[in-house]
Amino acid sequence: MINMAKQKHICGLCNQEFESEKEYLEHICDVTKHTPKEPEHFIAPKPQKEK
Amino acid sequence: MAATVEICESNGAGETVTHNISNANMGNTDAANLDPVAYPVTPGNNTYEKFQRLHVTNMGGSSKIDNIQVWRSGALGGSATHKTNARTTSYAQVTYATPDTTEAAQSTQDMPTSDPGAANLGIGGSLTGSLTSAGYSDYLNHIIKTNAGDTAGSTSTLYIQYDETA
């Protein structure tokens, strides 16, 4: 069955949910501090050492 | 600067797109980045089908993305088969539908186990299609179909390769 419902968009890194692709592409990811339009968004940040 | 590209997976009845997925694990649920230990497939059953796309979020000064080639390395358990719509001839794009344990009608091909050497996933419904601005490839639909005598669990790698023109 073909879907007619509205799409949702989830950032696979910070798990934030967006109502549109535009919102997803313009968000600043909590994990990378970059938007999905920037290559830095796809470079996983180094885990911080526990003290 | 090179283009910025991610792989996205669509799930659910309303099509929830999970961007920049971290794996293509397959199991007995319709979810992105699923835990196959939590959702194992009992031998004799199918996994849930996957609907995944290549997504260019920024051309980064490049002029074209095209020639998408998809394949898998690594053996499946027992006599399981891995079916897909990816094919180098007589290609037809798949329309998204709520994922279930039955593959799309176009997914009659065995997933290649080496680089197919030519585009086998289209853009805009054509193997010669291209992206010249941000956008998506066609859906890659694939599913693993197991047999009762198969060994549960297998690990393989899915490759998605494309050409980028400066």
Backbone of each chain as ProteinMPNN parsed JSONL, in Angstrom:
{"seq_chain_A": "MINMAKQKHICGLCNQEFESEKEYLEHICDVTKHTPKEPEHFIAPKPQKEK", "coords_chain_A": {"N_chain_A": [[0.841, -1.189, 0.0], [0.631, 2.163, -0.873], [2.003, 4.94, 0.79], [0.391, 7.796, 2.063], [0.631, 9.512, 4.08], [2.118, 12.157, 6.024], [5.604, 12.76, 5.834], [8.154, 12.099, 8.278], [11.217, 13.187, 9.718], [14.237, 12.015, 10.988], [17.197, 12.693, 12.717], [19.939, 10.655, 12.507], [22.018, 10.75, 14.262], [21.642, 12.524, 16.52], [19.081, 11.956, 17.103], [16.971, 13.747, 17.033], [13.705, 14.768, 16.014], [12.033, 15.828, 13.047], [9.647, 17.815, 11.239], [9.923, 18.299, 8.59], [12.068, 17.867, 5.715], [13.621, 20.061, 5.186], [13.816, 21.302, 7.69], [15.313, 19.342, 8.997], [17.713, 19.438, 7.501], [18.651, 21.907, 8.18], [19.103, 21.902, 10.859], [21.159, 22.191, 13.783], [23.151, 19.741, 14.806], [23.022, 18.083, 17.918], [25.025, 16.367, 18.605], [27.205, 16.609, 16.814], [27.468, 19.322, 16.456], [27.151, 20.546, 14.056], [25.465, 21.212, 10.889], [23.564, 18.937, 8.774], [24.339, 19.597, 6.223], [26.955, 20.108, 6.287], [30.217, 18.735, 6.02], [31.441, 18.045, 8.392], [29.464, 17.04, 9.938], [29.342, 14.396, 9.502], [31.482, 13.215, 10.551], [32.324, 11.362, 13.151], [32.331, 12.502, 16.483], [35.119, 12.386, 18.736], [35.046, 10.135, 21.457], [34.715, 11.304, 24.81], [37.124, 11.105, 27.395], [36.564, 9.364, 30.408], [36.69, 10.73, 33.653]], "CA_chain_A": [[0.0, 0.0, 0.0], [1.422, 3.387, -0.949], [1.732, 5.804, 1.927], [0.022, 9.167, 1.741], [0.806, 10.313, 5.286], [3.228, 13.108, 6.003], [6.892, 12.218, 6.239], [8.902, 12.646, 9.402], [12.652, 13.054, 9.502], [14.983, 11.845, 12.23], [18.649, 12.717, 12.598], [20.444, 9.387, 13.037], [23.063, 10.974, 15.266], [21.132, 13.102, 17.777], [17.722, 11.436, 17.264], [15.925, 14.776, 16.977], [12.703, 14.515, 14.977], [11.655, 17.039, 12.327], [8.444, 17.687, 10.418], [10.258, 18.449, 7.174], [13.471, 17.649, 5.379], [14.286, 21.364, 5.311], [14.163, 21.489, 9.099], [16.42, 18.429, 9.292], [18.954, 19.891, 6.868], [19.108, 23.171, 8.766], [19.31, 21.831, 12.303], [22.532, 21.991, 14.273], [23.097, 18.472, 15.535], [23.526, 18.146, 19.285], [26.208, 15.503, 18.732], [28.367, 17.088, 16.039], [27.452, 20.796, 16.446], [27.128, 20.982, 12.664], [24.258, 20.832, 10.17], [23.8, 17.845, 7.826], [24.914, 20.103, 4.969], [28.385, 20.281, 6.492], [30.888, 17.435, 6.118], [31.791, 17.732, 9.787], [28.343, 16.323, 10.554], [29.489, 12.953, 9.252], [32.697, 12.743, 11.223], [31.901, 11.109, 14.527], [33.21, 13.126, 17.469], [35.86, 11.45, 19.58], [34.453, 10.003, 22.796], [35.494, 11.954, 25.855], [37.615, 10.194, 28.424], [35.942, 9.514, 31.723], [37.67, 11.08, 34.69]], "C_chain_A": [[0.881, 1.246, 0.0], [1.004, 4.328, 0.168], [1.415, 7.219, 1.479], [0.25, 10.084, 2.943], [2.057, 11.179, 5.167], [4.51, 12.438, 6.489], [7.383, 12.872, 7.521], [10.373, 12.382, 9.127], [13.361, 12.99, 10.846], [16.475, 11.929, 11.919], [19.188, 11.456, 13.257], [21.508, 9.552, 14.1], [22.502, 11.483, 16.585], [19.699, 12.672, 18.066], [16.641, 12.511, 17.361], [15.001, 14.486, 15.806], [12.232, 15.823, 14.369], [10.445, 16.767, 11.441], [8.737, 17.793, 8.931], [11.732, 18.178, 6.956], [14.264, 18.942, 5.528], [14.725, 21.609, 6.754], [15.336, 20.598, 9.485], [17.736, 18.984, 8.757], [19.513, 21.152, 7.521], [19.384, 23.066, 10.265], [20.801, 21.692, 12.636], [22.491, 20.793, 15.216], [23.714, 18.622, 16.921], [24.826, 17.369, 19.444], [27.42, 16.119, 18.045], [28.522, 18.607, 16.055], [27.529, 21.359, 15.025], [25.797, 20.582, 12.035], [24.578, 19.681, 9.223], [24.324, 18.302, 6.463], [26.431, 20.234, 5.071], [29.067, 18.934, 6.656], [31.249, 17.042, 7.546], [30.682, 16.961, 10.496], [28.535, 14.813, 10.46], [30.793, 12.394, 9.81], [32.345, 12.594, 12.69], [32.858, 11.777, 15.501], [33.907, 12.071, 18.316], [35.193, 11.353, 20.947], [35.342, 10.655, 23.844], [35.908, 10.933, 26.901], [36.884, 10.452, 29.733], [37.012, 9.831, 32.746], [37.34, 10.339, 35.974]], "O_chain_A": [[1.796, 1.35, 0.818], [-0.181, 4.495, 0.455], [2.095, 7.772, 0.615], [0.081, 11.298, 2.836], [2.923, 10.951, 4.323], [4.496, 11.65, 7.435], [7.076, 14.028, 7.812], [10.723, 11.461, 8.39], [13.115, 13.81, 11.73], [16.954, 11.308, 10.97], [18.927, 11.211, 14.435], [21.864, 8.585, 14.773], [22.832, 10.956, 17.647], [19.156, 12.974, 19.129], [15.508, 12.209, 17.736], [15.436, 14.024, 14.751], [12.051, 16.813, 15.078], [10.242, 15.653, 10.959], [7.905, 17.423, 8.102], [12.54, 18.249, 7.882], [15.423, 18.929, 5.94], [15.841, 22.059, 7.012], [16.24, 21.024, 10.204], [18.746, 19.0, 9.461], [20.708, 21.43, 7.424], [19.846, 24.028, 10.878], [21.582, 21.143, 11.858], [21.875, 20.838, 16.281], [24.785, 19.209, 17.08], [25.635, 17.678, 20.319], [28.516, 16.153, 18.604], [29.583, 19.126, 15.708], [27.924, 22.507, 14.824], [25.084, 19.73, 12.564], [25.745, 19.463, 8.898], [24.711, 17.472, 5.64], [27.111, 20.445, 4.067], [28.549, 18.069, 7.363], [31.35, 15.858, 7.869], [30.916, 16.313, 11.516], [27.961, 14.052, 11.239], [31.149, 11.242, 9.563], [32.1, 13.58, 13.386], [34.073, 11.636, 15.364], [33.357, 11.001, 18.577], [34.817, 12.37, 21.53], [36.568, 10.57, 23.774], [35.153, 10.024, 27.246], [36.623, 11.594, 30.11], [38.107, 9.269, 32.711], [38.042, 10.492, 36.973]]}, "seq_chain_B": "MAATVEICESNGAGETVTHNISNANMGNTDAANLDPVAYPVTPGNNTYEKFQRLHVTNMGGSSKIDNIQVWRSGALGGSATHKTNARTTSYAQVTYATPDTTEAAQSTQDMPTSDPGAANLGIGGSLTGSLTSAGYSDYLNHIIKTNAGDTAGSTSTLYIQYDETA", "coords_chain_B": {"N_chain_B": [[35.874, 21.292, -2.17], [34.238, 18.284, -1.325], [31.178, 16.552, -2.205], [28.509, 16.187, 0.172], [27.321, 13.33, 1.551], [24.901, 10.968, 2.597], [23.428, 7.953, 3.949], [20.09, 7.019, 4.014], [17.265, 5.624, 5.726], [13.957, 4.456, 5.291], [11.018, 4.025, 7.188], [8.009, 2.598, 8.59], [4.419, 3.402, 8.489], [3.832, 6.025, 7.815], [6.053, 6.886, 6.589], [8.793, 7.439, 8.023], [11.813, 8.989, 7.867], [14.966, 8.047, 8.586], [17.89, 9.656, 8.854], [21.333, 9.41, 7.807], [22.082, 6.758, 8.671], [23.583, 4.256, 10.792], [24.042, 1.612, 10.334], [23.032, -1.313, 8.416], [21.535, -3.29, 9.537], [19.564, -6.234, 9.529], [16.441, -7.657, 10.443], [13.767, -8.966, 12.492], [11.935, -6.805, 12.558], [10.569, -3.596, 11.69], [12.657, -1.229, 11.484], [15.158, 1.324, 11.679], [18.712, 1.008, 12.063], [18.581, -1.316, 13.649], [18.736, -3.731, 16.347], [19.951, -6.789, 15.8], [20.115, -8.913, 17.506], [18.162, -8.5, 19.353], [15.988, -8.623, 17.705], [15.725, -11.186, 16.221], [15.664, -13.303, 13.288], [13.752, -16.097, 12.837], [14.928, -19.106, 11.5], [13.7, -19.953, 8.303], [11.961, -17.945, 7.968], [11.434, -14.577, 6.683], [13.459, -11.585, 6.748], [12.441, -8.247, 7.701], [11.816, -6.119, 4.953], [14.079, -3.692, 3.538], [14.106, -0.196, 2.884], [16.155, 1.915, 1.471], [18.082, 4.845, 0.805], [20.458, 6.765, -1.059], [21.525, 9.921, -0.111], [22.157, 13.093, -1.063], [23.227, 15.816, 0.622], [24.495, 18.147, 0.208], [26.043, 19.555, -2.516], [28.568, 20.574, -2.476], [30.219, 21.951, -4.255], [30.775, 20.129, -6.238], [29.752, 18.781, -9.441], [28.156, 16.671, -10.231], [26.541, 13.635, -9.23], [26.482, 10.251, -9.778], [25.998, 6.948, -11.284], [25.473, 4.756, -9.41], [26.376, 1.989, -7.532], [25.651, -1.074, -6.05], [26.403, -3.609, -3.739], [27.055, -6.706, -1.919], [29.266, -8.096, 0.486], [30.42, -11.152, 1.941], [29.158, -14.181, 3.3], [25.818, -15.502, 3.516], [23.784, -17.048, 6.081], [23.611, -20.545, 5.759], [21.359, -21.574, 3.228], [20.168, -19.177, 2.697], [18.736, -16.388, 0.904], [19.362, -13.24, -0.665], [17.494, -10.77, -1.699], [16.879, -8.166, -4.106], [16.003, -4.979, -5.624], [17.999, -3.859, -7.06], [19.667, -3.73, -10.09], [21.379, -4.199, -13.187], [20.287, -4.142, -15.688], [17.117, -3.719, -17.371], [15.922, -2.133, -15.405], [13.743, -0.943, -12.839], [12.282, 1.524, -10.861], [11.491, 1.447, -7.325], [8.569, 2.063, -5.446], [7.984, 3.59, -2.32], [6.567, 1.713, 0.307], [4.829, 0.683, 3.24], [7.136, -1.066, 5.119], [7.389, -4.631, 5.137], [7.464, -8.215, 5.571], [7.691, -9.097, 3.031], [9.186, -8.772, -0.085], [9.49, -5.973, -2.417], [7.76, -5.96, -5.573], [9.53, -5.597, -7.647], [11.877, -6.584, -6.692], [13.497, -8.931, -7.572], [15.991, -9.792, -7.964], [19.137, -11.363, -7.138], [21.173, -10.08, -4.59], [24.12, -8.581, -5.666], [27.345, -10.083, -5.159], [29.717, -8.98, -5.545], [31.339, -6.054, -6.877], [29.149, -4.738, -9.206], [30.0, -3.477, -11.489], [28.698, -1.71, -13.084], [26.114, 0.783, -13.043], [23.549, -0.083, -10.772], [21.526, 0.859, -9.261], [19.104, 3.281, -9.559], [18.662, 6.824, -10.342], [16.1, 9.05, -10.139], [14.56, 7.167, -11.403], [16.075, 6.055, -13.408], [18.939, 4.281, -14.571], [20.904, 5.776, -15.695], [20.53, 8.186, -14.628], [21.182, 11.227, -12.749], [22.355, 13.225, -9.987], [22.387, 16.641, -9.636], [22.08, 18.519, -7.854], [21.23, 18.882, -4.367], [19.61, 15.937, -3.192], [17.85, 12.768, -3.606], [18.681, 9.305, -4.27], [17.03, 6.624, -6.067], [14.921, 4.294, -4.262], [16.622, 1.721, -2.582], [15.604, -1.438, -2.356], [15.645, -4.236, -0.309], [15.896, -7.6, 0.979], [16.275, -10.375, 3.192], [15.856, -13.77, 2.764], [15.216, -16.597, 4.491], [15.798, -20.136, 5.058], [14.398, -23.064, 6.638], [16.439, -24.755, 7.503], [18.633, -23.169, 7.81], [21.531, -21.568, 9.255], [21.251, -19.582, 12.081], [21.8, -16.145, 12.034], [24.211, -14.076, 10.533], [26.969, -12.261, 9.209], [27.542, -9.584, 7.132], [28.709, -7.227, 4.658], [27.387, -4.276, 3.316], [27.786, -2.538, 0.363], [27.756, 0.685, -1.042], [28.361, 2.444, -3.755], [29.411, 5.334, -5.609], [29.802, 7.666, -8.334], [31.463, 10.765, -8.39], [31.534, 13.853, -9.856], [33.707, 16.514, -10.333]], "CA_chain_B": [[35.137, 20.504, -1.173], [33.455, 17.186, -1.911], [29.759, 16.497, -1.858], [28.175, 15.576, 1.463], [26.405, 12.247, 1.201], [24.535, 10.08, 3.696], [22.473, 6.904, 3.617], [18.871, 7.161, 4.813], [16.334, 4.486, 5.694], [12.561, 4.817, 5.526], [10.284, 3.019, 7.967], [6.695, 2.95, 9.099], [3.317, 3.659, 7.571], [3.867, 7.409, 7.355], [7.419, 7.074, 6.119], [9.763, 8.149, 8.838], [13.131, 8.883, 7.25], [16.107, 8.194, 9.496], [19.037, 10.101, 8.063], [22.686, 9.065, 8.262], [22.022, 5.52, 9.455], [24.913, 3.746, 11.137], [24.183, 0.241, 9.861], [21.896, -1.823, 7.638], [21.162, -4.551, 10.169], [18.25, -6.733, 9.119], [15.87, -8.51, 11.471], [12.332, -9.198, 12.516], [11.172, -5.603, 12.881], [10.737, -2.498, 10.741], [13.332, -0.148, 12.197], [16.523, 1.649, 11.271], [19.75, 0.735, 13.066], [18.0, -2.285, 14.589], [19.602, -4.689, 17.027], [19.512, -8.095, 15.303], [20.015, -9.866, 18.626], [16.845, -8.253, 19.952], [14.945, -8.919, 16.706], [16.263, -12.223, 15.341], [14.766, -13.959, 12.342], [13.73, -17.547, 12.986], [15.163, -19.737, 10.188], [12.471, -20.29, 7.602], [11.212, -16.699, 7.769], [12.135, -13.469, 6.031], [13.641, -10.336, 7.483], [11.69, -7.126, 7.137], [12.508, -5.496, 3.825], [14.653, -2.371, 3.763], [14.015, 0.853, 1.871], [17.26, 2.815, 1.792], [18.455, 5.742, -0.292], [21.614, 7.654, -0.961], [20.997, 11.281, 0.014], [23.145, 14.171, -1.163], [22.72, 16.966, 1.373], [25.199, 19.355, -0.25], [26.93, 19.183, -3.623], [29.924, 20.96, -2.085], [31.001, 22.409, -5.4], [30.806, 19.113, -7.289], [28.712, 19.046, -10.443], [27.28, 15.529, -10.531], [26.646, 12.334, -8.557], [25.756, 9.253, -10.587], [26.604, 5.618, -11.386], [25.398, 4.107, -8.091], [26.548, 0.532, -7.6], [25.369, -1.664, -4.746], [26.666, -5.033, -3.619], [27.275, -7.217, -0.572], [30.304, -9.111, 0.657], [30.151, -11.998, 3.093], [28.159, -15.212, 3.041], [24.63, -15.566, 4.356], [23.698, -18.326, 6.778], [22.967, -21.644, 5.041], [20.922, -21.313, 1.85], [19.39, -17.932, 2.649], [18.941, -15.564, -0.289], [19.279, -11.791, -0.433], [16.835, -10.27, -2.905], [16.911, -6.707, -4.238], [15.6, -4.38, -6.903], [19.191, -3.365, -7.753], [19.956, -4.528, -11.277], [22.085, -3.403, -14.205], [19.465, -4.061, -16.906], [15.666, -3.785, -17.142], [15.72, -1.527, -14.09], [12.512, -0.187, -12.554], [12.38, 2.012, -9.486], [10.515, 0.96, -6.352], [7.836, 3.071, -4.683], [7.952, 3.25, -0.895], [5.354, 1.21, 0.952], [5.149, 0.265, 4.602], [7.947, -2.29, 5.053], [6.91, -5.861, 5.756], [8.379, -9.336, 5.326], [7.608, -9.458, 1.616], [9.926, -7.788, -0.865], [8.775, -5.286, -3.496], [7.604, -6.797, -6.772], [10.716, -5.439, -8.504], [13.067, -7.157, -6.046], [13.617, -10.317, -8.035], [17.4, -10.068, -8.235], [20.032, -11.666, -6.02], [22.119, -8.996, -4.322], [25.454, -8.949, -6.158], [28.338, -10.338, -4.115], [30.909, -8.222, -5.911], [31.003, -4.827, -7.602], [28.498, -5.115, -10.469], [30.73, -2.889, -12.609], [27.845, -0.731, -13.767], [25.056, 1.233, -12.145], [22.415, -1.0, -10.572], [20.475, 1.59, -8.538], [18.86, 4.465, -10.361], [18.325, 8.151, -9.835], [14.965, 9.501, -10.947], [13.984, 6.054, -12.163], [16.937, 5.638, -14.507], [20.319, 3.934, -14.213], [21.782, 6.838, -16.201], [20.15, 9.428, -13.969], [22.227, 11.847, -11.927], [21.979, 14.33, -9.096], [23.213, 17.829, -9.843], [21.831, 19.339, -6.667], [20.866, 18.009, -3.253], [18.458, 15.084, -3.482], [17.926, 11.354, -3.267], [18.633, 8.239, -5.271], [15.841, 5.78, -5.932], [14.985, 3.395, -3.107], [17.194, 0.374, -2.619], [14.754, -2.369, -1.604], [16.274, -5.551, -0.196], [15.34, -8.476, 2.01], [16.927, -11.682, 3.284], [14.857, -14.835, 2.866], [15.924, -17.751, 5.051], [15.166, -21.449, 5.014], [14.311, -23.658, 7.977], [17.696, -25.406, 7.883], [19.739, -22.207, 7.813], [22.147, -21.173, 10.512], [20.781, -18.257, 12.495], [22.814, -15.112, 12.185], [25.352, -13.973, 9.633], [27.457, -10.886, 9.135], [28.061, -9.22, 5.82], [28.879, -5.785, 4.469], [26.69, -3.713, 2.156], [28.553, -1.459, -0.254], [27.04, 1.603, -1.935], [29.427, 3.225, -4.397], [28.901, 6.283, -6.602], [30.785, 8.545, -8.966], [31.293, 12.198, -8.132], [32.26, 14.663, -10.838], [34.062, 17.834, -9.765]], "C_chain_B": [[34.293, 19.442, -1.877], [31.993, 17.287, -1.491], [29.574, 15.825, -0.494], [27.046, 14.588, 1.232], [26.139, 11.388, 2.428], [23.619, 8.99, 3.152], [21.29, 7.036, 4.57], [18.021, 5.904, 4.685], [14.935, 4.965, 6.027], [11.839, 3.669, 6.208], [8.884, 3.53, 8.267], [5.682, 3.313, 8.04], [3.352, 5.078, 7.024], [5.198, 7.821, 6.783], [8.216, 8.008, 7.012], [11.139, 7.909, 8.236], [14.195, 9.086, 8.319], [17.328, 8.488, 8.65], [20.344, 9.607, 8.685], [22.669, 7.836, 9.166], [23.435, 4.991, 9.694], [25.114, 2.304, 10.717], [22.95, -0.142, 9.053], [21.453, -3.171, 8.211], [19.738, -4.948, 9.797], [17.731, -7.708, 10.174], [14.367, -8.555, 11.383], [11.562, -7.984, 13.039], [11.472, -4.543, 11.825], [11.342, -1.32, 11.484], [14.715, 0.071, 11.61], [17.474, 1.327, 12.413], [19.278, -0.294, 14.098], [19.071, -3.192, 15.193], [19.156, -6.089, 16.614], [19.439, -9.164, 16.396], [18.643, -9.729, 19.288], [15.709, -8.646, 19.01], [15.444, -9.983, 15.722], [15.199, -12.779, 14.394], [14.862, -15.463, 12.554], [13.952, -18.174, 11.617], [13.863, -20.252, 9.574], [11.617, -19.065, 7.326], [12.078, -15.658, 7.057], [12.431, -12.36, 7.035], [12.576, -9.345, 7.011], [12.512, -6.547, 5.983], [13.044, -4.126, 4.238], [14.361, -1.458, 2.575], [15.071, 1.902, 2.223], [17.635, 3.643, 0.567], [19.77, 6.451, 0.005], [21.06, 9.081, -1.003], [22.154, 12.27, -0.046], [22.57, 15.384, -0.449], [23.361, 18.27, 0.905], [26.145, 18.933, -1.368], [28.369, 19.617, -3.367], [30.813, 21.4, -3.236], [31.145, 21.384, -6.502], [29.631, 19.332, -8.24], [27.739, 17.89, -10.608], [27.602, 14.327, -9.643], [25.858, 11.35, -9.407], [26.428, 7.888, -10.465], [26.63, 4.893, -10.041], [25.455, 2.588, -8.271], [26.466, -0.046, -6.19], [25.727, -3.14, -4.781], [26.942, -5.396, -2.167], [28.486, -8.145, -0.579], [29.973, -9.915, 1.898], [29.009, -12.948, 2.813], [26.966, -15.072, 3.98], [24.61, -16.921, 5.049], [22.982, -19.375, 5.932], [22.6, -21.273, 3.622], [20.027, -20.078, 1.749], [19.707, -17.171, 1.369], [18.696, -14.106, 0.068], [18.74, -11.171, -1.715], [16.788, -8.739, -2.908], [16.35, -6.256, -5.576], [16.812, -3.867, -7.689], [19.529, -4.294, -8.916], [20.528, -3.621, -12.359], [21.328, -3.322, -15.516], [17.996, -4.176, -16.514], [15.287, -3.229, -15.781], [14.373, -0.812, -13.998], [12.563, 0.252, -11.103], [11.23, 1.484, -8.632], [9.866, 2.145, -5.663], [7.793, 2.646, -3.223], [6.577, 2.763, -0.47], [5.755, 0.72, 2.335], [5.931, -1.043, 4.572], [7.287, -3.469, 5.767], [7.874, -6.986, 5.38], [8.243, -9.896, 3.914], [8.308, -8.379, 0.805], [9.033, -7.114, -1.902], [8.753, -6.179, -4.739], [8.839, -6.739, -7.675], [11.949, -6.151, -7.933], [13.186, -8.646, -6.333], [15.082, -10.738, -8.196], [18.137, -10.497, -6.971], [20.969, -10.478, -5.828], [23.49, -9.41, -4.836], [26.421, -9.161, -4.99], [29.704, -9.78, -4.496], [30.439, -6.99, -6.677], [30.382, -5.182, -8.948], [29.149, -4.472, -11.694], [29.938, -1.88, -13.421], [26.747, -0.347, -12.784], [23.97, 0.171, -12.005], [21.336, -0.398, -9.659], [20.318, 2.943, -9.222], [18.712, 5.753, -9.574], [17.21, 8.666, -10.739], [14.417, 8.415, -11.846], [14.851, 5.533, -13.292], [18.344, 5.325, -14.02], [21.31, 4.972, -14.737], [21.428, 8.192, -15.591], [21.287, 9.964, -13.118], [21.611, 12.9, -11.016], [22.942, 15.48, -9.363], [22.956, 18.862, -8.755], [21.409, 18.377, -5.569], [19.617, 17.206, -3.597], [18.767, 13.636, -3.187], [18.108, 10.477, -4.512], [17.259, 7.591, -5.209], [16.001, 4.936, -4.658], [15.731, 2.116, -3.459], [16.308, -0.493, -1.742], [15.5, -3.692, -1.518], [15.766, -6.285, 1.029], [16.146, -9.767, 2.028], [15.851, -12.721, 3.569], [15.581, -16.102, 3.321], [15.118, -19.038, 4.851], [15.281, -22.11, 6.385], [15.63, -24.258, 8.435], [18.874, -24.466, 7.993], [20.281, -21.977, 9.217], [21.668, -19.769, 10.862], [21.954, -17.301, 12.626], [23.914, -15.19, 11.155], [25.745, -12.504, 9.58], [28.0, -10.627, 7.746], [28.095, -7.7, 5.719], [28.169, -5.343, 3.204], [27.494, -2.517, 1.646], [27.631, -0.614, -1.142], [28.087, 2.573, -2.484], [28.813, 4.176, -5.437], [30.06, 7.055, -7.204], [30.451, 9.989, -8.62], [32.161, 12.964, -9.113], [32.48, 16.058, -10.271], [33.313, 18.958, -10.496]], "O_chain_B": [[33.704, 19.708, -2.925], [31.635, 18.006, -0.559], [30.388, 15.002, -0.075], [25.961, 14.953, 0.78], [27.051, 11.112, 3.208], [23.102, 9.092, 2.039], [21.468, 7.15, 5.782], [18.057, 5.212, 3.668], [14.745, 5.779, 6.931], [12.018, 2.502, 5.859], [8.612, 4.729, 8.207], [6.01, 3.506, 6.869], [2.943, 5.312, 5.886], [5.429, 9.002, 6.523], [8.292, 9.213, 6.772], [11.579, 6.767, 8.108], [14.31, 10.17, 8.891], [17.745, 7.669, 7.832], [20.452, 9.415, 9.896], [23.178, 7.87, 10.287], [24.353, 5.241, 8.912], [26.242, 1.811, 10.738], [21.963, 0.591, 9.005], [21.052, -4.073, 7.475], [18.832, -4.115, 9.757], [18.499, -8.492, 10.732], [13.769, -8.233, 10.357], [10.652, -8.119, 13.858], [12.503, -4.593, 11.154], [10.617, -0.503, 12.052], [15.357, -0.855, 11.115], [17.093, 1.367, 13.583], [19.552, -0.149, 15.289], [20.148, -3.386, 14.63], [18.089, -6.538, 17.033], [18.782, -10.191, 16.228], [18.046, -10.714, 19.723], [14.605, -8.961, 19.455], [15.571, -9.713, 14.528], [14.002, -12.726, 14.673], [15.947, -16.035, 12.459], [13.255, -17.828, 10.663], [13.047, -20.894, 10.236], [10.666, -19.125, 6.547], [13.28, -15.843, 6.862], [11.738, -12.218, 8.043], [11.89, -9.596, 6.02], [13.741, -6.497, 6.039], [12.532, -3.491, 5.159], [14.367, -1.888, 1.422], [14.896, 2.68, 3.161], [17.513, 3.181, -0.568], [20.13, 6.695, 1.156], [20.219, 9.399, -1.844], [23.024, 12.275, 0.825], [21.543, 15.922, -0.863], [22.845, 19.357, 1.167], [26.966, 18.037, -1.175], [29.293, 19.081, -3.979], [32.032, 21.234, -3.183], [31.593, 21.721, -7.598], [28.646, 19.983, -7.89], [26.616, 18.089, -11.071], [28.761, 14.041, -9.346], [24.692, 11.592, -9.721], [27.32, 7.699, -9.638], [27.691, 4.464, -9.586], [24.698, 1.997, -9.041], [27.124, 0.43, -5.266], [25.398, -3.842, -5.737], [27.049, -4.528, -1.301], [28.702, -8.889, -1.536], [29.316, -9.412, 2.81], [28.019, -12.585, 2.178], [27.098, -14.581, 5.101], [25.331, -17.837, 4.654], [21.879, -19.132, 5.441], [23.419, -20.722, 2.887], [19.227, -19.957, 0.821], [20.801, -17.289, 0.818], [17.93, -13.786, 0.977], [19.461, -11.064, -2.706], [16.675, -8.104, -1.86], [16.238, -7.033, -6.523], [16.677, -3.483, -8.851], [19.659, -5.505, -8.734], [20.205, -2.436, -12.435], [21.681, -2.518, -16.38], [17.677, -4.679, -15.437], [14.434, -3.785, -15.088], [13.926, -0.166, -14.946], [12.853, -0.55, -10.216], [10.162, 1.129, -9.131], [10.539, 3.121, -5.333], [7.587, 1.47, -2.923], [5.555, 3.337, -0.846], [6.916, 0.378, 2.56], [5.432, -2.039, 4.048], [6.709, -3.325, 6.844], [8.985, -6.721, 4.918], [8.634, -11.031, 3.645], [8.044, -7.192, 0.996], [7.957, -7.615, -2.228], [9.617, -7.036, -4.924], [9.155, -7.701, -8.375], [12.954, -6.299, -8.628], [13.001, -9.491, -5.458], [15.375, -11.888, -8.522], [17.808, -10.056, -5.871], [21.496, -9.936, -6.799], [23.979, -10.483, -4.481], [26.319, -8.493, -3.961], [30.713, -10.071, -3.853], [29.277, -6.9, -7.074], [31.018, -5.859, -9.756], [28.877, -4.884, -12.822], [30.469, -1.268, -14.348], [26.484, -1.062, -11.817], [23.523, -0.404, -12.997], [20.355, -1.064, -9.327], [21.298, 3.658, -9.435], [18.648, 5.771, -8.344], [17.362, 8.712, -11.96], [13.875, 8.693, -12.916], [14.422, 4.668, -14.055], [18.879, 6.023, -13.158], [22.444, 5.034, -14.262], [21.969, 9.221, -15.995], [22.236, 9.246, -12.804], [20.505, 13.389, -11.248], [24.16, 15.308, -9.321], [23.548, 19.941, -8.748], [21.248, 17.182, -5.819], [18.684, 17.722, -4.212], [19.798, 13.307, -2.6], [17.746, 10.851, -5.627], [16.422, 7.971, -4.39], [17.078, 4.88, -4.064], [15.496, 1.511, -4.505], [16.261, -0.309, -0.525], [15.942, -4.219, -2.538], [15.275, -5.682, 1.983], [16.644, -10.203, 0.991], [15.047, -12.572, 4.489], [16.452, -16.614, 2.618], [13.932, -19.014, 4.524], [16.149, -21.761, 7.186], [15.917, -24.272, 9.632], [19.997, -24.904, 8.241], [19.588, -22.164, 10.217], [21.685, -18.875, 10.017], [22.966, -17.616, 13.252], [24.487, -16.256, 10.93], [24.939, -11.621, 9.874], [28.834, -11.384, 7.248], [27.578, -6.989, 6.581], [28.325, -5.954, 2.147], [27.833, -1.609, 2.404], [26.826, -1.153, -1.901], [28.62, 3.411, -1.757], [27.807, 3.846, -6.065], [31.159, 7.091, -6.65], [29.283, 10.373, -8.569], [33.37, 12.75, -9.19], [31.547, 16.699, -9.788], [33.481, 20.131, -10.162]]}, "name": "protein", "num_of_chains": 2, "seq": "MINMAKQKHICGLCNQEFESEKEYLEHICDVTKHTPKEPEHFIAPKPQKEKMAATVEICESNGAGETVTHNISNANMGNTDAANLDPVAYPVTPGNNTYEKFQRLHVTNMGGSSKIDNIQVWRSGALGGSATHKTNARTTSYAQVTYATPDTTEAAQSTQDMPTSDPGAANLGIGGSLTGSLTSAGYSDYLNHIIKTNAGDTAGSTSTLYIQYDETA"}
